């Protein structure tokens, strides 16, 4: 019970960002890895990304990448972030809504 109370208090005081702090760290790490990717536009919202020796197809509109990390987690992978840089889209704006700090009180609202 104490842990739930302290987390609730922490969310209200410290989380002023739109997404969870751990997710922001993952996005920062993926952004760093995106420096090794080279995105080429193929169509509107679709890119071919060259990463080392491998090529990936990224669809920003459908939020899909051939590596499937973005599909499975809802957090944009490094390939998708390299495409978003090309389009000047913030990676935090395309994170799945389940990671938003506004969702936290809804999920953990009911008390035991």
C-alpha positions in Angstrom: 0.0 0.0 0.0 2.8 2.4 0.8 4.5 1.7 -2.5 1.2 2.6 -4.4 0.9 5.8 -2.3 4.5 6.9 -3.0 4.2 6.1 -6.7 1.0 8.1 -6.9 2.6 11.0 -5.2 5.7 10.8 -7.4 3.5 10.8 -10.6 1.7 14.0 -9.5 4.9 15.8 -8.5 7.7 14.7 -10.8 6.1 13.5 -14.1 5.5 16.7 -15.9 6.4 15.1 -19.3 3.8 13.5 -21.6 5.5 10.0 -21.3 7.1 7.8 -18.6 10.7 8.6 -17.7 11.9 5.0 -18.5 10.4 5.3 -22.0 12.1 8.7 -22.5 15.4 6.9 -21.7 14.7 4.2 -24.3 13.8 6.8 -26.9 17.1 8.6 -26.1 19.0 5.4 -26.6 17.2 4.7 -29.9 17.9 8.2 -31.0 21.5 7.7 -30.5 21.4 4.5 -32.5 19.5 6.3 -35.3 22.8 8.2 -36.1 24.0 5.0 -37.8 20.9 4.7 -40.0 20.4 6.4 -43.4 16.7 6.9 -44.5 15.6 7.2 -48.1 12.0 8.3 -48.9 10.2 5.7 -51.0 6.7 7.1 -50.9 4.6 9.3 -48.7 5.3 8.1 -45.2 7.3 5.1 -46.4 11.1 4.9 -46.1 13.9 2.5 -46.9 16.4 2.6 -44.1 20.0 1.4 -44.5 21.4 0.3 -41.2 24.9 -1.2 -41.4 24.5 -4.2 -43.9 20.7 -4.5 -43.5 17.8 -2.6 -45.1 14.4 -2.0 -43.4 11.1 -0.6 -44.7 9.5 1.8 -42.3 5.9 3.1 -42.6 5.4 6.1 -40.4 1.7 6.3 -41.0 1.0 2.7 -40.0 3.7 2.9 -37.3 5.5 -0.2 -38.6 9.1 -1.3 -39.2 10.5 -4.5 -40.7 12.5 -5.1 -37.5 9.2 -5.3 -35.7 10.4 -3.5 -32.5 8.1 -0.6 -33.1 5.1 -2.9 -33.8 5.6 -5.0 -30.7 6.5 -2.4 -28.1 4.8 0.8 -29.3 8.2 2.7 -28.9 9.8 3.8 -32.2 13.0 2.0 -33.1 16.2 3.6 -34.3 15.1 3.0 -38.0 11.8 4.8 -37.4 13.5 7.7 -35.6 15.9 8.2 -38.5 12.8 8.6 -40.7 11.1 10.9 -38.3 14.2 13.1 -38.4 13.8 13.4 -42.1 10.1 14.4 -41.7 10.8 16.6 -38.6 8.5 14.6 -36.4 9.2 14.2 -32.7 9.6 10.5 -31.6 7.8 11.2 -28.4 4.7 12.2 -30.3 4.3 8.7 -31.9 4.8 6.6 -28.7 1.8 4.4 -27.9 -0.7 6.0 -25.6 -0.3 3.3 -22.9 3.0 5.0 -22.0 1.5 8.4 -21.4 1.6 9.9 -17.9 -2.0 10.7 -18.3 -2.8 7.0 -18.6 -1.0 6.0 -15.3 -3.7 7.3 -12.9 -6.3 5.5 -15.0 -4.5 2.2 -14.9 -3.5 2.3 -11.2 -6.4 4.3 -10.0 -8.5 1.6 -8.3 -7.3 1.0 -4.7 -7.0 -2.3 -2.9 
